[in-house]
Amino acid sequence: MAVFDDIIDSLFETSGTLVALFDPQDILRRSNAAFRDAYGLAEDETLSWAQIVRRNFEQRRGVAFTTDDFEHWLTSARSRRGKIPYRAFETDITDGRWLWMTETVSPAGWMLCIASDITELRTGERSLRQDRDSARKASQTDELTGISNRRHCMSVLQETVAKANKNGAGEACAVLLDIDRFKQINDSFGHQFGDAVLIDFATSVQRNLRPADSFGRVGGEEFMLVLPQLGPAAAELLIERLFKQVGRPGCLPSQPNFHYSFSAGLTLIRPGDTPAEVYRRADAALYEAKMGGRGRQMSA
């Protein structure tokens, strides 16, 4: 068996296919030489995925970025990463290679990434495939904030409710978040500043989530979180952490003294629920939080 393990380890390390394993917190725990070479990693580095791509952006290596706004790109990418058990897509890297990347996520949240070099395969159809992938991404993304749009949020909620109905009792929560006094912000500072607040909120919340968590904008200043494998107590702790980190003074450099708050309505997804019932309970809890003074969370 030891000999067999040695063979597997040797093949893993020397394979030209890029392979990496990320833990539930999206920290790289193992990778082979091909992956490390492509993304500029040392053998003993245990960086998070966000740290890897941030360094790629700064050093202009690894991920081939098509944007100058890294934070917006990162927020958008996080809104898609690790949300479904299996995902496949095409991507390119700065050395000119074109990769077919797959992401497989275990029920416990570990992610296996495998990428194969497809640079020479049907290059004439690449632009068509890129257009297809871009259209699919656009159909799921809120244009302003870069996170999931209402359509994609409701699709994720429906899938999560269906899983709860199929598997019986489990832990998953839905949360509605609403920026407090947003109309007053628009009236006082203008709609362009209001847009900046929405972007800051989306970015700040997204960076505090697990890869498995889904986060999107469902309309105006209202957002939704779907938190799989997270019970109400843990979800409440997450929201409390967000209260401390989101909207603090200095969050928007153009107005150094400006700060804002948000309110949250939380509900457990229960067997027998429908997506509409879950949304209604979260909305009722959000309304109660707003009426109770804002800047707080309530559960239903």
Buried (B, 14 or more C-beta within 10 A) or exposed (E): EEEEEEEEEEEBBEBEBBBBBBBBEBBBEEBBBBBBEBBBBEEEBEBBBBBBBBBBBEEEBBBBBEEEEBBBBBBBBBBBBBBBEEBEBBEBBBEEBBBBBBBBBEEEBBBBBBBBBBEEEEEEEBEEEEEEEEEEEEEBBBEBBBBBBBEBBBBBBBBBBEEBBEEEEBBBBBBBBBBBBBEEBBEEBEEEBBEBBBBBBBBBBBBBBBBBBBBBBBEEBBBBBBBBBBEBEEBBEBBEEBBEEBBEEEBBEEBEEBEBBBBBBBBBBBEEBEBEBBBEBBBBBBBBBBEEEBBBBBBB
